Amino acid sequence: MPCLPEDVRALASMLPETVEGAHQGHPDFRVGGRIYATLWTDEERVVMKLTPEVQTELIEDEPDAFEPVPGTWGVRGWTSLDLYAAEEETLRRALLAAWRTVAPLSLVARYEGLALDP
């Protein structure tokens, strides 16, 4: 079943110290003052900050759902996920990876075994 923008909000809110804000008119999700995901509700996609290694892995695993953001942003790990093409487990995995990429190391260490289970 495809994911919805509401799923992004619900899952992101489960991640420790996540704060919802706005970036260029789009809802975003931050930890430690840094954006790890931006929701494009009209386009039914979410853009997340991943490591280049995780980005490559996700794109290889699900090429119909993930793609790097064009240009330098994509080279730096920013990745777009088409919500309509994603299962909830895929969204959970990607959001958690984005949170871990951006969160302060001490916070990541504190939640080493963290899983996004509803």
N, C-alpha and C positions, 0 to 999 in steps of 0.2 A: 504494500500500500504506500503510495507517495506521501512524502512529508509536506507539512504546511508551515507557513510562517509562525503560527502559534506554537508549533512543536519546537522551533528554534528558541523561542522565548522561554518556554517551559523547561527545556533541557539546560539552557544557559543559566537560568536562575538557580539550578541545582548545584552549580559549580561554586566552590568556596570563594567568598569575597568578590563575586561578580556584581558589577554595577551596570545598570542599563543607562545609556546616554544617547546622544545623537551625533551623527557625523554626516555633514553635507545633506541634511534633511532625511537621513536614514537612521533607524534605530541601530545602536551598536552595543556591544558588550565588552566591558573592560575589567581588568584585574590589575591592581597596582598602578592604576592610572593609565594603563596601556590598552589599546584596542586589540582584541583577539578575533572578533567577528563583527561584521556589519551585515544587516539584513536588508535586502532589497525586496520589499513586500510585493510591489507591483510586478516584478520580474520573477517572483517565486524562486529566489536564489539567496544564498548566503556566501559572503566572501570571508575567508578565514586566513589568518597568519599561521603558516606551518613552516617547519624546517624544510629545506629543499629535499632532504632525504624522504621525509614523510610525504611531501607533495608528490614526489616521483612514485612512491609506493601506492598511494591512493589512486593516482591517475592510471597506473598500470592495472590495479585491481578492478577499477570501475571507470573505464574511459568514457562511458556515456553520461556519467554523473559529474565528474570532476574535470576541470581544466585550469591551467594557470591563467592568472589575470594577464592581459597583454602588456608587453613592454617590461621595463625594469622591475615593476612591482611583482610580476610573476616570477622573475628570476630570483627575487628575494624571498619567495615562498608564498606570496599571496595567491590564494586558490579559490576559485568559484565552484560552488556545489549547486547544481540544478536540483531543487527540492523535489520536483515532480519525478525525477529519475532516481531518487534516493529512498532506500528503506530506512526506517527509524534507527536501526543498529548502525548503519553507515553514518548517519548524522551524529549519533552519539559518539562514535569513534573519532570522527573528524573534529567535533567541538572540543572533546577532551584533549586531543592532540594540540589544537590551537591554544587552549587554555594553558597547557603545559609549556608551550613554546614561549608564551608571553609572561606568565606568572613569575614573581620573584622566586629564585631557587629555594629559599627557605620555606616558602609556602608549598612549592612542589614536593619538597622533601617531607614536609609534615603530612601530606596526603599521597604518599607514595603508592598505596594500593587503591586509590580512588577509582571508582567505576561509576558510570552514569546509568544507574538502574532506577526506573520509575517506581 
